[in-house]
């Protein structure tokens, strides 16, 4: 382990609080945005060449990255910052006061690399931090372009690029580390980790709009070369609508499975770039028994999984392959989704509102999207652990600052309790005890029976189905008996 701490200029700027000034932060974000805007086409072409994504997908990635920068820039309001800075001087509490962490070290994922770098970079600068980004020396065009553009746009005192992971453990422990690739190691207290290896499950109930569900799931699975951590790994569809759903999936997948070569714009001319297609089956599926090919093309495949014991039902898929498995009921879908006792990265539920509520309530996932899949969620890394999942922004500014509240006003009872600590007053102590043991305030009375929930509705429906023939039979026997008795009496 090296005893010399790396990045001395960055460490000095962090100690000095170089980005504490909101105007300096705005200036840095403005320079960054302008540089990226001036090289828009070069960035999009580099994305296409490195990833094999289409020009449209590169444009979406670029748009989301710059939109995030604009939002972070707009959040820095000098007037509000000045007012907040002097709240204590005006005798006003500052419970939401925060301070920058110091240095943020970013390890990006290869999936949508541009967005994965710019999103946390902009948020970290907006929070007032110096930033180091790991961009290794390799043959990928976007790595070299980002190194060049970022170093030119940002001050060398507050930003730098690392060619390899720093070996000084003490230095890393003093940074907030944004780690986006998949890892098996438990996160350290100073790490913001993306659980990239967690699975995503989609459920299509018999009450779903099958066309909309198929369109959303095909788009999520086959866009961005199938490498998004939020692409569905398995689709659990009700067996009664499986055939119709597969027909819809095949219909919506034609454009993805064929002719998805990427386009590169050079000197105003459109040229073709052969993307990284998925003509071969994913390694997770090769040789797997009980998996049937529904349809396939040069860029991917749709597979029907027949066996519940198949290992692919528990696999993380990173290629253009949509797996479908039939389930018999909502509870069957829940049991299968939760079968490996691991939290899911996300669940996509396509169902009527009542069924969707039941499914999303009992499936263990970090987030659930009902009857839609946001396009934004497909770009960038998995959302950080232990923080709410949002499509945008993927990295809120508050992630890169620490709470440092200041208070002027004491709590309401603080003076009384302090007086008791200094000089015990039996009378006041009795008053406190009476308040402590007093009954809790009465809440709103629960309706008789608690209302009809999901299970209660099922019991009622079942009772109606069972009892209706009995009631009809009894009624018919009563009428028949009445007529028989009346006939005898009138003889």
SULVENPE-V783845 format. One record per residue. N is the residue number from 0. NEAR is the number of other ideal C-beta (glycine too) atoms within 8 Angstrom. D_FIRST is the distance of its C-alpha to the first C-alpha in whole Angstrom. Layout:
n=N near=NEAR d_first=D_FIRST
n=N near=NEAR d_first=D_FIRST
This chain:
n=0 near=5 d_first=0
n=1 near=6 d_first=4
n=2 near=4 d_first=6
n=3 near=5 d_first=9
n=4 near=8 d_first=10
n=5 near=9 d_first=12
n=6 near=11 d_first=16
n=7 near=7 d_first=17
n=8 near=9 d_first=21
n=9 near=14 d_first=20
n=10 near=11 d_first=19
n=11 near=9 d_first=22
n=12 near=12 d_first=24
n=13 near=12 d_first=23
n=14 near=7 d_first=23
n=15 near=6 d_first=27
n=16 near=8 d_first=28
n=17 near=11 d_first=29
n=18 near=14 d_first=30
n=19 near=6 d_first=32
n=20 near=7 d_first=35
n=21 near=8 d_first=37
n=22 near=7 d_first=38
n=23 near=9 d_first=35
n=24 near=13 d_first=34
n=25 near=11 d_first=37
n=26 near=8 d_first=37
n=27 near=14 d_first=34
n=28 near=15 d_first=35
n=29 near=9 d_first=38
n=30 near=10 d_first=36
n=31 near=15 d_first=34
n=32 near=12 d_first=37
n=33 near=9 d_first=39
n=34 near=12 d_first=37
n=35 near=15 d_first=37
n=36 near=8 d_first=40
n=37 near=6 d_first=41
n=38 near=10 d_first=39
n=39 near=9 d_first=40
n=40 near=7 d_first=42
n=41 near=8 d_first=39
n=42 near=14 d_first=37
n=43 near=13 d_first=39
n=44 near=12 d_first=39
n=45 near=11 d_first=36
n=46 near=16 d_first=36
n=47 near=16 d_first=38
n=48 near=10 d_first=37
n=49 near=10 d_first=34
n=50 near=14 d_first=35
n=51 near=11 d_first=39
n=52 near=12 d_first=40
n=53 near=10 d_first=43
n=54 near=11 d_first=44
n=55 near=6 d_first=45
n=56 near=10 d_first=42
n=57 near=14 d_first=40
n=58 near=9 d_first=42
n=59 near=10 d_first=42
n=60 near=14 d_first=38
n=61 near=14 d_first=38
n=62 near=8 d_first=41
n=63 near=14 d_first=39
n=64 near=13 d_first=36
n=65 near=12 d_first=38
n=66 near=9 d_first=40
n=67 near=16 d_first=37
n=68 near=14 d_first=37
n=69 near=9 d_first=40
n=70 near=10 d_first=40
n=71 near=15 d_first=37
n=72 near=13 d_first=39
n=73 near=6 d_first=42
n=74 near=8 d_first=40
n=75 near=12 d_first=39
n=76 near=6 d_first=43
n=77 near=9 d_first=43
n=78 near=6 d_first=46
n=79 near=7 d_first=45
n=80 near=10 d_first=42
n=81 near=8 d_first=44
n=82 near=8 d_first=46
n=83 near=9 d_first=43
n=84 near=6 d_first=41
n=85 near=8 d_first=45
n=86 near=11 d_first=46
n=87 near=9 d_first=45
n=88 near=5 d_first=47
n=89 near=6 d_first=50
n=90 near=6 d_first=50
n=91 near=7 d_first=48
n=92 near=9 d_first=45
n=93 near=11 d_first=42
n=94 near=6 d_first=41
n=95 near=6 d_first=39
n=96 near=10 d_first=37
n=97 near=9 d_first=34
n=98 near=8 d_first=31
n=99 near=12 d_first=28
n=100 near=11 d_first=25
n=101 near=10 d_first=23
n=102 near=15 d_first=20
n=103 near=15 d_first=21
n=104 near=15 d_first=19
n=105 near=15 d_first=21
n=106 near=10 d_first=20
n=107 near=12 d_first=24
n=108 near=11 d_first=26
n=109 near=7 d_first=28
n=110 near=11 d_first=31
n=111 near=13 d_first=33
n=112 near=16 d_first=29
n=113 near=13 d_first=31
n=114 near=14 d_first=32
n=115 near=14 d_first=29
n=116 near=14 d_first=27
n=117 near=13 d_first=30
n=118 near=15 d_first=31
n=119 near=15 d_first=28
n=120 near=13 d_first=27
n=121 near=14 d_first=31
n=122 near=16 d_first=31
n=123 near=15 d_first=28
n=124 near=18 d_first=29
n=125 near=14 d_first=32
n=126 near=14 d_first=31
n=127 near=11 d_first=30
n=128 near=15 d_first=26
n=129 near=14 d_first=24
n=130 near=14 d_first=22
n=131 near=15 d_first=20
n=132 near=14 d_first=21
n=133 near=12 d_first=19
n=134 near=11 d_first=21
n=135 near=7 d_first=20
n=136 near=4 d_first=22
n=137 near=5 d_first=25
n=138 near=3 d_first=28
n=139 near=8 d_first=29
n=140 near=9 d_first=31
n=141 near=13 d_first=31
n=142 near=12 d_first=27
n=143 near=8 d_first=28
n=144 near=12 d_first=31
n=145 near=13 d_first=29
n=146 near=10 d_first=26
n=147 near=8 d_first=29
n=148 near=12 d_first=31
n=149 near=15 d_first=29
n=150 near=11 d_first=27
n=151 near=6 d_first=31
n=152 near=10 d_first=32
n=153 near=12 d_first=30
n=154 near=6 d_first=29
n=155 near=8 d_first=26
n=156 near=9 d_first=25
n=157 near=13 d_first=25
n=158 near=15 d_first=24
n=159 near=9 d_first=21
n=160 near=11 d_first=20
n=161 near=12 d_first=17
n=162 near=6 d_first=17
n=163 near=6 d_first=14
n=164 near=6 d_first=12
n=165 near=10 d_first=10
n=166 near=6 d_first=6
n=167 near=12 d_first=6
n=168 near=7 d_first=8
n=169 near=7 d_first=10
n=170 near=12 d_first=11
n=171 near=10 d_first=12
n=172 near=8 d_first=14
n=173 near=8 d_first=16
n=174 near=12 d_first=17
n=175 near=14 d_first=20
n=176 near=13 d_first=19
n=177 near=14 d_first=22
n=178 near=11 d_first=21
n=179 near=12 d_first=24
n=180 near=9 d_first=24
n=181 near=5 d_first=25
n=182 near=8 d_first=22
n=183 near=4 d_first=23
n=184 near=4 d_first=20
n=185 near=3 d_first=22
n=186 near=9 d_first=21
n=187 near=7 d_first=19
n=188 near=4 d_first=21
n=189 near=8 d_first=20
n=190 near=10 d_first=20
n=191 near=14 d_first=24
n=192 near=9 d_first=24
n=193 near=14 d_first=27
n=194 near=9 d_first=28
n=195 near=12 d_first=29
n=196 near=7 d_first=30
n=197 near=13 d_first=33
n=198 near=11 d_first=36
n=199 near=14 d_first=39
n=200 near=15 d_first=42
n=201 near=14 d_first=46
n=202 near=17 d_first=49
n=203 near=15 d_first=52
n=204 near=15 d_first=55
n=205 near=6 d_first=59
n=206 near=6 d_first=60
n=207 near=13 d_first=57
n=208 near=7 d_first=58
n=209 near=11 d_first=57
n=210 near=8 d_first=57
n=211 near=10 d_first=55
n=212 near=15 d_first=53
n=213 near=13 d_first=53
n=214 near=10 d_first=52
n=215 near=12 d_first=49
n=216 near=16 d_first=47
n=217 near=13 d_first=48
n=218 near=12 d_first=47
n=219 near=14 d_first=43
n=220 near=13 d_first=43
n=221 near=14 d_first=44
n=222 near=12 d_first=42
n=223 near=13 d_first=39
n=224 near=11 d_first=39
n=225 near=15 d_first=39
n=226 near=10 d_first=35
n=227 near=13 d_first=35
n=228 near=11 d_first=34
n=229 near=11 d_first=37
n=230 near=14 d_first=39
n=231 near=12 d_first=42
n=232 near=10 d_first=40
n=233 near=13 d_first=44
n=234 near=13 d_first=47
n=235 near=13 d_first=49
n=236 near=13 d_first=53
n=237 near=13 d_first=56
n=238 near=8 d_first=58
n=239 near=5 d_first=61
n=240 near=12 d_first=60
n=241 near=11 d_first=57
n=242 near=6 d_first=60
n=243 near=8 d_first=60
n=244 near=14 d_first=57
n=245 near=12 d_first=56
n=246 near=8 d_first=59
n=247 near=13 d_first=57
n=248 near=15 d_first=54
n=249 near=11 d_first=55
n=250 near=8 d_first=57
n=251 near=12 d_first=54
n=252 near=14 d_first=52
n=253 near=9 d_first=54
n=254 near=8 d_first=52
n=255 near=14 d_first=49
n=256 near=16 d_first=49
n=257 near=9 d_first=51
n=258 near=4 d_first=51
n=259 near=12 d_first=47
n=260 near=8 d_first=46
n=261 near=13 d_first=44
n=262 near=11 d_first=46
n=263 near=12 d_first=44
n=264 near=11 d_first=46
n=265 near=7 d_first=46
n=266 near=3 d_first=48
n=267 near=4 d_first=50
n=268 near=6 d_first=51
n=269 near=6 d_first=50
n=270 near=8 d_first=48
n=271 near=8 d_first=47
n=272 near=11 d_first=44
n=273 near=7 d_first=44
n=274 near=12 d_first=41
n=275 near=6 d_first=39
n=276 near=11 d_first=42
n=277 near=13 d_first=42
n=278 near=6 d_first=45
n=279 near=5 d_first=43
n=280 near=7 d_first=43
n=281 near=11 d_first=40
n=282 near=5 d_first=38
n=283 near=10 d_first=38
n=284 near=11 d_first=42
n=285 near=8 d_first=43
n=286 near=3 d_first=45
n=287 near=10 d_first=45
n=288 near=6 d_first=49
n=289 near=9 d_first=51
n=290 near=13 d_first=49
n=291 near=8 d_first=52
n=292 near=9 d_first=52
n=293 near=11 d_first=54
n=294 near=9 d_first=53
n=295 near=7 d_first=51
n=296 near=11 d_first=50
n=297 near=6 d_first=48
n=298 near=13 d_first=46
n=299 near=17 d_first=46
n=300 near=14 d_first=48
n=301 near=16 d_first=49
n=302 near=14 d_first=49
n=303 near=11 d_first=51
n=304 near=14 d_first=49
n=305 near=7 d_first=52
n=306 near=7 d_first=50
n=307 near=6 d_first=49
n=308 near=5 d_first=47
n=309 near=12 d_first=45
n=310 near=8 d_first=41
n=311 near=14 d_first=41
n=312 near=12 d_first=43
n=313 near=7 d_first=39
n=314 near=9 d_first=37
n=315 near=8 d_first=35
n=316 near=12 d_first=37
n=317 near=6 d_first=35
n=318 near=10 d_first=38
n=319 near=14 d_first=42
n=320 near=15 d_first=43
n=321 near=16 d_first=45
n=322 near=14 d_first=46
n=323 near=16 d_first=49
n=324 near=13 d_first=50
n=325 near=9 d_first=53
n=326 near=12 d_first=54
n=327 near=6 d_first=57
n=328 near=7 d_first=56
n=329 near=9 d_first=54
n=330 near=6 d_first=53
n=331 near=9 d_first=52
n=332 near=14 d_first=50
n=333 near=11 d_first=48
n=334 near=8 d_first=48
n=335 near=12 d_first=46
n=336 near=14 d_first=44
n=337 near=10 d_first=43
n=338 near=8 d_first=43
n=339 near=5 d_first=39
n=340 near=4 d_first=39
n=341 near=7 d_first=36
n=342 near=7 d_first=36
n=343 near=14 d_first=37
n=344 near=13 d_first=35
n=345 near=13 d_first=39
n=346 near=16 d_first=43
n=347 near=15 d_first=45
n=348 near=15 d_first=49
n=349 near=15 d_first=52
n=350 near=14 d_first=55
n=351 near=8 d_first=58
n=352 near=6 d_first=57
n=353 near=7 d_first=58
n=354 near=11 d_first=56
n=355 near=14 d_first=53
n=356 near=9 d_first=53
n=357 near=10 d_first=53
n=358 near=16 d_first=50
n=359 near=11 d_first=48
n=360 near=6 d_first=48
n=361 near=7 d_first=47
n=362 near=15 d_first=45
n=363 near=7 d_first=41
n=364 near=12 d_first=39
n=365 near=10 d_first=37
n=366 near=10 d_first=40
n=367 near=10 d_first=43
n=368 near=12 d_first=45
n=369 near=9 d_first=49
n=370 near=11 d_first=51
n=371 near=6 d_first=49
n=372 near=12 d_first=46
n=373 near=8 d_first=44
n=374 near=9 d_first=43
n=375 near=8 d_first=41
n=376 near=11 d_first=39
n=377 near=12 d_first=38
n=378 near=12 d_first=36
n=379 near=9 d_first=33
n=380 near=12 d_first=30
n=381 near=11 d_first=31
n=382 near=11 d_first=32
n=383 near=11 d_first=29
n=384 near=8 d_first=29
n=385 near=3 d_first=31
n=386 near=9 d_first=33
n=387 near=5 d_first=36
n=388 near=7 d_first=36
n=389 near=8 d_first=38
n=390 near=6 d_first=39
n=391 near=9 d_first=39
n=392 near=11 d_first=37
n=393 near=11 d_first=34
n=394 near=13 d_first=31
n=395 near=8 d_first=33
n=396 near=12 d_first=33
n=397 near=7 d_first=32
n=398 near=11 d_first=29
n=399 near=15 d_first=27
n=400 near=12 d_first=29
n=401 near=7 d_first=29
n=402 near=7 d_first=33
n=403 near=7 d_first=34
n=404 near=9 d_first=37
n=405 near=9 d_first=40
n=406 near=8 d_first=43
n=407 near=7 d_first=46
n=408 near=5 d_first=49
n=409 near=5 d_first=49
n=410 near=4 d_first=49
n=411 near=3 d_first=53
n=412 near=6 d_first=53
n=413 near=8 d_first=51
n=414 near=7 d_first=53
n=415 near=8 d_first=56
n=416 near=8 d_first=53
n=417 near=8 d_first=52
n=418 near=10 d_first=55
n=419 near=12 d_first=56
n=420 near=5 d_first=52
n=421 near=5 d_first=54
n=422 near=5 d_first=58
n=423 near=5 d_first=58
n=424 near=8 d_first=61
n=425 near=6 d_first=63
n=426 near=6 d_first=65
n=427 near=10 d_first=62
n=428 near=10 d_first=60
n=429 near=8 d_first=63
n=430 near=8 d_first=63
n=431 near=9 d_first=59
n=432 near=8 d_first=60
n=433 near=8 d_first=63
n=434 near=7 d_first=60
n=435 near=6 d_first=58
n=436 near=5 d_first=60
n=437 near=5 d_first=62
n=438 near=3 d_first=62
n=439 near=3 d_first=60
n=440 near=4 d_first=61
n=441 near=3 d_first=63
n=442 near=4 d_first=62
n=443 near=3 d_first=63
n=444 near=4 d_first=65
n=445 near=5 d_first=64
n=446 near=6 d_first=67
n=447 near=4 d_first=69
n=448 near=6 d_first=67
n=449 near=6 d_first=64
n=450 near=6 d_first=65
n=451 near=6 d_first=64
n=452 near=7 d_first=61
n=453 near=8 d_first=59
n=454 near=6 d_first=60
n=455 near=10 d_first=64
n=456 near=9 d_first=65
n=457 near=8 d_first=64
n=458 near=8 d_first=66
n=459 near=9 d_first=69
n=460 near=8 d_first=69
n=461 near=8 d_first=69
n=462 near=8 d_first=72
n=463 near=8 d_first=74
n=464 near=7 d_first=74
n=465 near=8 d_first=75
n=466 near=8 d_first=77
n=467 near=8 d_first=79
n=468 near=7 d_first=81
n=469 near=8 d_first=82
n=470 near=8 d_first=83
n=471 near=8 d_first=85
n=472 near=8 d_first=87
n=473 near=8 d_first=88
n=474 near=8 d_first=89
n=475 near=8 d_first=91
n=476 near=8 d_first=93
n=477 near=8 d_first=94
n=478 near=8 d_first=96
n=479 near=8 d_first=97
n=480 near=8 d_first=98
n=481 near=8 d_first=100
n=482 near=8 d_first=102
n=483 near=8 d_first=103
n=484 near=8 d_first=104
n=485 near=8 d_first=106
n=486 near=8 d_first=108
n=487 near=7 d_first=109
n=488 near=6 d_first=110
n=489 near=5 d_first=112
n=490 near=4 d_first=114
